[in-house]
């Protein structure tokens, strides 16, 4: 589990920095999760990358439709989207995803009332 926690922390840090440099709005951070996944895992499969993008977009839009303020929880949406890439790639099962998300959210500060980038 610690391996996954470190992976999520490093990925999130990379995403926040990429957003800051690229002037990406925080609520759109989840959109770069597949790109960071692809880079970190040396993936070169455009069709699989598009599946990741589409799946993450669908999930986040569903969350936002249920609660407009969830847009402000960009760190959570990024981590969930990044980890979801492992499911789409067939590297972990949904049950493992759920277990990892529960663990990671208990260890990392992914929810905030301060809605700007760190």
DSSP file (Angstrom, degrees, kcal/mol; ACC not computed):
  #  RESIDUE AA STRUCTURE BP1 BP2  ACC     N-H-->O    O-->H-N    N-H-->O    O-->H-N    TCO  KAPPA ALPHA  PHI   PSI    X-CA   Y-CA   Z-CA
    1    1 A X     >        0   0    0      0, 0.0     4,-2.4     0, 0.0     5,-0.2   0.000 360.0 360.0 360.0 -36.6    0.0    0.0    0.0
    2    2 A X  H  >  +     0   0    0      1,-0.2     4,-2.7     2,-0.2     5,-0.2   0.869 360.0  57.9 -62.6 -35.0    2.8    2.4    0.8
    3    3 A X  H  > S+     0   0    0      1,-0.2     4,-2.0     2,-0.2    -1,-0.2   0.925 109.1  45.0 -59.2 -44.3    4.1    2.0   -2.8
    4    4 A X  H  > S+     0   0    0      2,-0.2     4,-2.8     1,-0.2    -2,-0.2   0.893 110.6  53.7 -67.6 -40.0    0.8    3.2   -4.1
    5    5 A X  H  X S+     0   0    0     -4,-2.4     4,-2.6     1,-0.2    -2,-0.2   0.931 110.4  46.7 -60.5 -45.8    0.6    6.0   -1.6
    6    6 A X  H  X S+     0   0    0     -4,-2.7     4,-2.5     1,-0.2     5,-0.2   0.885 111.7  51.9 -63.5 -38.8    4.0    7.3   -2.8
    7    7 A X  H  X S+     0   0    0     -4,-2.0     4,-2.5    -5,-0.2    -2,-0.2   0.922 111.5  46.2 -62.6 -44.7    3.0    6.9   -6.4
    8    8 A X  H  X S+     0   0    0     -4,-2.8     4,-2.7     2,-0.2     5,-0.2   0.911 113.1  49.7 -66.0 -42.3   -0.2    8.9   -5.8
    9    9 A X  H  X S+     0   0    0     -4,-2.6     4,-2.4    -5,-0.2    -2,-0.2   0.936 113.9  44.8 -60.7 -47.3    1.7   11.6   -3.9
   10   10 A X  H  X S+     0   0    0     -4,-2.5     4,-2.3     2,-0.2    -2,-0.2   0.908 114.5  48.4 -65.7 -41.8    4.4   12.0   -6.6
   11   11 A X  H  X S+     0   0    0     -4,-2.5     4,-2.5    -5,-0.2    -1,-0.2   0.922 111.8  49.2 -64.4 -44.4    1.9   12.0   -9.4
   12   12 A X  H  X S+     0   0    0     -4,-2.7     4,-2.8     2,-0.2     5,-0.2   0.910 110.7  50.5 -62.0 -42.4   -0.3   14.6   -7.7
   13   13 A X  H  X S+     0   0    0     -4,-2.4     4,-2.2    -5,-0.2    -1,-0.2   0.919 111.2  48.8 -61.1 -43.5    2.8   16.8   -7.1
   14   14 A X  H  X S+     0   0    0     -4,-2.3     4,-2.5     1,-0.2    -2,-0.2   0.904 112.3  48.8 -62.7 -41.4    3.7   16.5  -10.7
   15   15 A X  H  X S+     0   0    0     -4,-2.5     4,-2.7     2,-0.2    -2,-0.2   0.920 109.9  50.1 -66.0 -44.5    0.2   17.4  -11.8
   16   16 A X  H  X S+     0   0    0     -4,-2.8     4,-2.2     1,-0.2    -1,-0.2   0.909 113.5  46.5 -61.8 -41.4   -0.1   20.4   -9.5
   17   17 A X  H  X S+     0   0    0     -4,-2.2     4,-2.6    -5,-0.2     5,-0.2   0.919 112.1  50.0 -67.2 -42.7    3.3   21.7  -10.9
   18   18 A X  H  X S+     0   0    0     -4,-2.5     4,-2.7     1,-0.2    -2,-0.2   0.888 111.6  49.7 -62.0 -38.7    2.2   21.0  -14.5
   19   19 A X  H  X>S+     0   0    0     -4,-2.7     5,-2.2     2,-0.2     4,-0.7   0.906 110.7  49.4 -66.0 -41.5   -1.0   22.9  -13.9
   20   20 A X  H ><5S+     0   0    0     -4,-2.2     3,-0.5    -5,-0.2    -2,-0.2   0.943 116.5  41.1 -63.7 -47.2    0.8   25.8  -12.3
   21   21 A X  H 3<5S+     0   0    0     -4,-2.6    -2,-0.2     1,-0.2    -1,-0.2   0.897 121.5  41.8 -67.6 -41.4    3.3   26.1  -15.2
   22   22 A X  H 3<5S-     0   0    0     -4,-2.7    -1,-0.2    -5,-0.2    -2,-0.2   0.398 107.3-123.9 -88.6   2.9    0.6   25.4  -17.9
   23   23 A X  T <<5 +     0   0    0     -4,-0.7     2,-0.4    -3,-0.5    -3,-0.2   0.898  48.5 167.8  54.2  45.6   -1.9   27.7  -16.2
   24   24 A X      < -     0   0    0     -5,-2.2    -1,-0.2    -6,-0.2     5,-0.1  -0.764  41.5-111.7 -86.9 130.7   -4.5   24.9  -16.0
   25   25 A X    >   -     0   0    0     -2,-0.4     3,-2.2     1,-0.1     4,-0.2  -0.375  26.6-119.7 -60.7 141.1   -7.5   25.7  -13.8
   26   26 A X  G >  S+     0   0    0      1,-0.3     3,-1.9     2,-0.2     4,-0.3   0.851 111.3  60.5 -52.3 -39.4   -7.4   23.5  -10.7
   27   27 A X  G 3  S+     0   0    0      1,-0.3     3,-0.3     2,-0.1    -1,-0.3   0.677 103.0  53.3 -66.4 -14.2  -10.8   21.9  -11.5
   28   28 A X  G X  S+     0   0    0     -3,-2.2     3,-1.6     1,-0.2     4,-0.4   0.311  74.9 104.7 -99.3   7.7   -9.3   20.6  -14.7
   29   29 A X  G X  S+     0   0    0     -3,-1.9     3,-1.7     1,-0.3     4,-0.4   0.858  70.5  65.1 -56.7 -37.4   -6.4   18.9  -13.1
   30   30 A X  G >  S+     0   0    0     -3,-0.3     3,-1.3    -4,-0.3     4,-0.4   0.776  88.6  70.4 -57.3 -26.3   -8.0   15.5  -13.6
   31   31 A X  G <  S+     0   0    0     -3,-1.6     4,-0.3     1,-0.3     3,-0.3   0.768  96.6  49.7 -65.8 -25.6   -7.7   16.0  -17.4
   32   32 A X  G <> S+     0   0    0     -3,-1.7     4,-2.5    -4,-0.4    -1,-0.3   0.485  83.5  94.2 -93.3  -0.9   -4.0   15.5  -17.3
   33   33 A X  H <> S+     0   0    0     -3,-1.3     4,-2.9    -4,-0.4     5,-0.2   0.922  85.3  48.4 -55.9 -47.3   -4.1   12.3  -15.2
   34   34 A X  H  > S+     0   0    0     -4,-0.4     4,-2.7    -3,-0.3    -1,-0.2   0.876 111.1  51.3 -62.9 -34.3   -4.0   10.1  -18.3
   35   35 A X  H  > S+     0   0    0     -4,-0.3     4,-2.2     2,-0.2    -1,-0.2   0.917 113.0  44.0 -67.5 -42.3   -1.0   12.0  -19.7
   36   36 A X  H  X S+     0   0    0     -4,-2.5     4,-2.9     2,-0.2     5,-0.2   0.905 113.7  51.3 -69.0 -40.3    0.9   11.7  -16.5
   37   37 A X  H  X S+     0   0    0     -4,-2.9     4,-2.2    -5,-0.3    -2,-0.2   0.952 110.6  49.5 -57.3 -48.8    0.0    8.1  -16.2
   38   38 A X  H  <>S+     0   0    0     -4,-2.7     5,-2.5     1,-0.2     4,-0.3   0.903 114.3  44.5 -58.4 -44.6    1.2    7.5  -19.8
   39   39 A X  H ><5S+     0   0    0     -4,-2.2     3,-1.0     1,-0.2    -1,-0.2   0.938 115.2  46.4 -66.0 -48.0    4.5    9.3  -19.2
   40   40 A X  H 3<5S+     0   0    0     -4,-2.9    -1,-0.2     1,-0.2    -2,-0.2   0.771 119.7  40.4 -69.2 -25.9    5.2    7.6  -15.8
   41   41 A X  T 3<5S-     0   0    0     -4,-2.2    -1,-0.2    -5,-0.2    -2,-0.2   0.254 107.1-121.4-107.9  11.0    4.3    4.1  -17.2
   42   42 A X  T < 5 +     0   0    0     -3,-1.0     2,-0.4    -4,-0.3    -3,-0.2   0.884  50.9 169.2  52.8  44.8    6.0    4.5  -20.6
   43   43 A X      < +     0   0    0     -5,-2.5    -1,-0.2    -6,-0.2     2,-0.1  -0.736  21.9 179.1 -91.8 134.5    2.7    3.9  -22.4
   44   44 A X        +     0   0    0     -2,-0.4     2,-0.4    -5,-0.0    -1,-0.1  -0.532  40.4 116.2-131.7  65.7    2.5    4.5  -26.1
   45   45 A X     >  -     0   0    0      1,-0.1     4,-2.5    -2,-0.1     5,-0.2  -0.861  39.2-172.1-139.4  99.0   -1.1    3.5  -27.0
   46   46 A X  H  > S+     0   0    0     -2,-0.4     4,-2.3     1,-0.2     5,-0.1   0.851  87.1  53.1 -62.5 -36.7   -3.3    6.4  -28.2
   47   47 A X  H  > S+     0   0    0      2,-0.2     4,-1.8     1,-0.2    -1,-0.2   0.919 111.9  45.0 -66.4 -42.6   -6.5    4.3  -28.2
   48   48 A X  H  > S+     0   0    0      2,-0.2     4,-2.1     1,-0.2    -2,-0.2   0.894 111.2  53.9 -67.3 -40.0   -5.9    3.3  -24.6
   49   49 A X  H  X S+     0   0    0     -4,-2.5     4,-2.5     1,-0.2    -2,-0.2   0.912 107.9  50.4 -59.1 -42.9   -5.1    6.9  -23.7
   50   50 A X  H  X S+     0   0    0     -4,-2.3     4,-2.8     1,-0.2    -1,-0.2   0.877 107.1  54.0 -65.3 -37.2   -8.4    8.0  -25.2
   51   51 A X  H  X S+     0   0    0     -4,-1.8     4,-2.6     2,-0.2    -1,-0.2   0.906 109.8  48.6 -60.8 -41.1  -10.3    5.4  -23.2
   52   52 A X  H  X S+     0   0    0     -4,-2.1     4,-2.6     2,-0.2     5,-0.3   0.937 112.2  47.9 -63.8 -47.4   -8.7    6.8  -20.1
   53   53 A X  H  X S+     0   0    0     -4,-2.5     4,-2.4     1,-0.2    -2,-0.2   0.939 114.6  45.7 -58.3 -49.2   -9.5   10.4  -21.0
   54   54 A X  H  X S+     0   0    0     -4,-2.8     4,-2.4     1,-0.2    -2,-0.2   0.910 113.6  48.6 -64.0 -44.0  -13.1    9.5  -21.9
   55   55 A X  H  X S+     0   0    0     -4,-2.6     4,-2.2    -5,-0.2    -1,-0.2   0.912 113.3  46.7 -63.5 -43.5  -13.6    7.4  -18.7
   56   56 A X  H  X S+     0   0    0     -4,-2.6     4,-2.6    -5,-0.2     5,-0.3   0.906 111.8  51.1 -66.0 -41.3  -12.2   10.1  -16.4
   57   57 A X  H  X S+     0   0    0     -4,-2.4     4,-2.5    -5,-0.3     5,-0.2   0.927 110.9  48.7 -61.4 -45.2  -14.3   12.8  -18.1
   58   58 A X  H  X S+     0   0    0     -4,-2.4     4,-1.9     2,-0.2    -2,-0.2   0.925 113.3  46.6 -61.2 -45.7  -17.5   10.7  -17.7
   59   59 A X  H  X S+     0   0    0     -4,-2.2     4,-2.2     2,-0.2    -2,-0.2   0.934 114.5  45.5 -64.5 -47.1  -16.8   10.0  -14.0
   60   60 A X  H  X S+     0   0    0     -4,-2.6     4,-2.8     1,-0.2     5,-0.2   0.912 111.8  51.7 -66.2 -42.0  -15.9   13.6  -13.1
   61   61 A X  H  X S+     0   0    0     -4,-2.5     4,-2.1    -5,-0.3    -1,-0.2   0.885 109.3  51.4 -61.9 -37.2  -18.9   15.1  -15.0
   62   62 A X  H  X S+     0   0    0     -4,-1.9     4,-1.4    -5,-0.2    -1,-0.2   0.923 110.9  47.8 -64.0 -44.3  -21.2   12.6  -13.1
   63   63 A X  H  X S+     0   0    0     -4,-2.2     4,-2.0     1,-0.2     3,-0.3   0.924 112.0  49.3 -61.3 -44.7  -19.7   13.8   -9.8
   64   64 A X  H  < S+     0   0    0     -4,-2.8    -1,-0.2     1,-0.2    -2,-0.2   0.859 106.7  56.0 -64.4 -35.4  -20.1   17.4  -10.7
   65   65 A X  H  < S+     0   0    0     -4,-2.1     3,-0.2    -5,-0.2    -1,-0.2   0.843 110.5  45.5 -65.4 -32.6  -23.7   16.8  -11.8
   66   66 A X  H  < S+     0   0    0     -4,-1.4     2,-0.3    -3,-0.3    -2,-0.2   0.835 133.4  11.1 -77.8 -34.2  -24.4   15.4   -8.3
   67   67 A X    ><  -     0   0    0     -4,-2.0     3,-2.1    -5,-0.1     4,-0.3  -0.818  59.8-161.3-152.2 103.4  -22.6   18.2   -6.4
   68   68 A X  G >  S+     0   0    0     -2,-0.3     3,-1.5     1,-0.3     4,-0.2   0.820  92.8  61.6 -54.8 -34.9  -21.4   21.4   -8.2
   69   69 A X  G >  S+     0   0    0      1,-0.3     3,-1.8     2,-0.2    -1,-0.3   0.645  81.2  81.7 -70.4 -12.6  -19.0   22.1   -5.3
   70   70 A X  G X  S+     0   0    0     -3,-2.1     3,-1.6     1,-0.3    -1,-0.3   0.731  74.9  75.6 -66.1 -17.1  -17.1   18.9   -6.0
   71   71 A X  G <  S+     0   0    0     -3,-1.5    -1,-0.3    -4,-0.3     3,-0.2   0.835  88.3  60.5 -56.8 -31.0  -15.3   20.8   -8.7
   72   72 A X  G <  S+     0   0    0     -3,-1.8     2,-1.1     1,-0.2     3,-0.3   0.624  85.5  76.7 -74.8 -12.5  -13.4   22.4   -5.9
   73   73 A X    <>  +     0   0    0     -3,-1.6     4,-2.1    -4,-0.3     3,-0.2  -0.380  56.1 150.7 -94.4  56.4  -12.0   19.0   -4.8
   74   74 A X  H  >  +     0   0    0     -2,-1.1     4,-2.4     1,-0.2    -1,-0.2   0.804  64.6  56.8 -63.1 -33.0   -9.5   18.9   -7.6
   75   75 A X  H  > S+     0   0    0     35,-0.3     4,-2.5    -3,-0.3    -1,-0.2   0.931 109.2  46.6 -65.9 -43.3   -6.9   16.9   -5.7
   76   76 A X  H  > S+     0   0    0     34,-1.1     4,-2.8    -3,-0.2     5,-0.2   0.948 113.4  48.3 -61.2 -48.7   -9.4   14.1   -5.1
   77   77 A X  H  X S+     0   0    0     -4,-2.1     4,-2.2     1,-0.2    -1,-0.2   0.874 111.6  50.9 -62.8 -36.8  -10.6   14.1   -8.7
   78   78 A X  H  X S+     0   0    0     -4,-2.4     4,-3.1    -5,-0.2     5,-0.2   0.966 112.3  44.7 -63.8 -50.9   -7.0   14.0   -9.9
   79   79 A X  H  X S+     0   0    0     -4,-2.5     4,-2.7     1,-0.2     5,-0.3   0.916 114.4  49.4 -61.4 -43.5   -6.0   11.0   -7.8
   80   80 A X  H  X S+     0   0    0     -4,-2.8     4,-1.8    -5,-0.2    -1,-0.2   0.903 114.3  46.1 -61.7 -40.5   -9.2    9.1   -8.6
   81   81 A X  H  X S+     0   0    0     -4,-2.2     4,-1.1    -5,-0.2    -2,-0.2   0.905 112.7  49.4 -69.2 -42.2   -8.6    9.8  -12.3
   82   82 A X  H >X S+     0   0    0     -4,-3.1     3,-0.6     1,-0.2     4,-0.6   0.936 113.7  45.2 -62.6 -46.9   -5.0    8.8  -12.2
   83   83 A X  H >X S+     0   0    0     -4,-2.7     3,-1.0     1,-0.2     4,-0.9   0.844 105.3  62.4 -66.9 -33.1   -5.7    5.6  -10.3
   84   84 A X  H 3X S+     0   0    0     -4,-1.8     4,-2.4    -5,-0.3     3,-0.4   0.811  91.2  67.5 -61.1 -30.1   -8.5    4.9  -12.7
   85   85 A X  H <X S+     0   0    0     -4,-1.1     4,-2.2    -3,-0.6    -1,-0.3   0.855  95.4  55.9 -59.3 -34.1   -6.0    4.8  -15.5
   86   86 A X  H <<>S+     0   0    0     -3,-1.0     5,-2.6    -4,-0.6     6,-1.2   0.858 107.6  48.7 -66.4 -34.7   -4.6    1.6  -14.0
   87   87 A X  H ><5S+     0   0    0     -4,-0.9     3,-1.5    -3,-0.4    -2,-0.2   0.949 111.6  48.0 -68.2 -49.2   -8.0    0.0  -14.2
   88   88 A X  H 3<5S+     0   0    0     -4,-2.4    -2,-0.2     1,-0.3    -1,-0.2   0.875 110.7  52.2 -59.1 -38.7   -8.5    1.0  -17.8
   89   89 A X  T 3<5S-     0   0    0     -4,-2.2    -1,-0.3    -5,-0.2    -2,-0.2   0.552 114.8-118.6 -75.9  -6.9   -5.0   -0.3  -18.6
   90   90 A X  T < 5S+     0   0    0     -3,-1.5    -3,-0.2    -4,-0.3    -2,-0.1   0.689  81.1 120.7  78.7  18.1   -5.9   -3.6  -17.0
   91   91 A X  S   <S+     0   0    0     -5,-2.6     2,-0.3    -6,-0.2    -4,-0.2   0.722  78.7  18.8 -88.2 -22.6   -3.2   -3.3  -14.3
   92   92 A X  S    S-     0   0    0     -6,-1.2    -2,-0.2    -8,-0.1    -1,-0.2  -0.973  78.5-119.7-140.8 157.8   -5.6   -3.5  -11.4
   93   93 A X     >  -     0   0    0     -2,-0.3     4,-2.1    -3,-0.1     3,-0.4  -0.507  33.8-105.6 -89.8 163.7   -9.2   -4.6  -10.9
   94   94 A X  H  > S+     0   0    0      1,-0.2     4,-2.6     2,-0.2     5,-0.2   0.872 120.6  56.6 -56.0 -40.1  -12.0   -2.3   -9.7
   95   95 A X  H  > S+     0   0    0      1,-0.2     4,-2.0     2,-0.2    -1,-0.2   0.883 108.0  47.3 -63.0 -37.8  -12.0   -3.9   -6.2
   96   96 A X  H  > S+     0   0    0     -3,-0.4     4,-3.0     2,-0.2    -1,-0.2   0.883 109.2  55.0 -68.4 -39.2   -8.3   -3.0   -5.9
   97   97 A X  H  X S+     0   0    0     -4,-2.1     4,-2.9     2,-0.2     5,-0.2   0.943 109.0  47.3 -56.7 -49.4   -9.1    0.5   -7.1
   98   98 A X  H  X S+     0   0    0     -4,-2.6     4,-2.2     1,-0.2    -2,-0.2   0.914 113.2  48.4 -60.3 -43.9  -11.7    0.9   -4.3
   99   99 A X  H  X S+     0   0    0     -4,-2.0     4,-2.1     1,-0.2    -1,-0.2   0.915 113.7  46.6 -62.4 -44.9   -9.3   -0.4   -1.7
  100  100 A X  H  X S+     0   0    0     -4,-3.0     4,-3.3     2,-0.2     5,-0.3   0.901 110.7  51.8 -67.0 -41.3   -6.5    1.9   -2.9
  101  101 A X  H  X S+     0   0    0     -4,-2.9     4,-2.6    -5,-0.2     5,-0.2   0.908 110.0  49.7 -62.7 -40.6   -8.8    4.9   -3.0
  102  102 A X  H  X S+     0   0    0     -4,-2.2     4,-1.1    -5,-0.2    -1,-0.2   0.929 115.1  44.0 -62.3 -44.3   -9.9    4.3    0.5
  103  103 A X  H  X S+     0   0    0     -4,-2.1     4,-1.0     2,-0.2     3,-0.4   0.950 115.3  46.9 -65.3 -50.3   -6.3    3.9    1.7
  104  104 A X  H >X S+     0   0    0     -4,-3.3     4,-2.9     1,-0.2     3,-0.7   0.899 110.8  51.4 -62.7 -42.3   -5.0    7.0   -0.2
  105  105 A X  H 3< S+     0   0    0     -4,-2.6     5,-0.3    -5,-0.3    -1,-0.2   0.775 108.8  52.7 -68.6 -23.3   -7.9    9.2    0.9
  106  106 A X  H 3< S+     0   0    0     -4,-1.1    -1,-0.2    -3,-0.4    -2,-0.2   0.715 118.7  35.6 -80.0 -19.6   -7.2    8.2    4.5
  107  107 A X  H << S+     0   0    0     -4,-1.0     2,-0.3    -3,-0.7    -2,-0.2   0.738 111.8  57.8-105.1 -29.1   -3.5    9.1    4.2
  108  108 A X  S  < S-     0   0    0     -4,-2.9     2,-1.4    -5,-0.2     3,-0.2  -0.779  81.1-120.0-107.1 149.9   -3.4   12.2    1.9
  109  109 A X        +     0   0    0     -2,-0.3    -4,-0.1     1,-0.2    -3,-0.1  -0.701  51.6 150.5 -85.5  89.4   -5.1   15.5    2.3
  110  110 A X        +     0   0    0     -2,-1.4   -34,-1.1    -5,-0.3     2,-0.4   0.560  51.8  66.9 -99.6 -11.3   -7.3   15.4   -0.8
  111  111 A X        +     0   0    0     -3,-0.2     2,-0.3   -36,-0.1   -38,-0.1  -0.910  63.2 168.2-115.5 139.9  -10.2   17.5    0.3
  112  112 A X        -     0   0    0     -2,-0.4     3,-0.0   -40,-0.1   -40,-0.0  -0.973  43.6-150.4-148.1 157.8   -9.9   21.1    1.1
  113  113 A X  S    S+     0   0    0     -2,-0.3     2,-0.8     1,-0.1    -1,-0.1   0.453  89.9  80.5-101.2  -8.2  -11.8   24.3    1.9
  114  114 A X        -     0   0    0      1,-0.1    -1,-0.1     2,-0.1     4,-0.0  -0.880  66.7-170.8 -98.9 104.9   -9.0   26.3    0.3
  115  115 A X        +     0   0    0     -2,-0.8     2,-0.2   -42,-0.0   -89,-0.1   0.265  48.0  93.3 -92.6  12.5   -9.7   26.0   -3.4
  116  116 A X  S    S-     0   0    0      1,-0.1    -2,-0.1   -90,-0.1     2,-0.1  -0.584  86.7 -86.7 -95.9 165.4   -6.6   27.5   -5.0
  117  117 A X              0   0    0     -2,-0.2    -1,-0.1     1,-0.1    -2,-0.0  -0.395 360.0 360.0 -65.2 148.1   -3.5   25.6   -6.1
  118  118 A X              0   0    0     -2,-0.1    -1,-0.1    -3,-0.1    -3,-0.0   0.476 360.0 360.0 -66.9 360.0   -1.0   25.1   -3.4
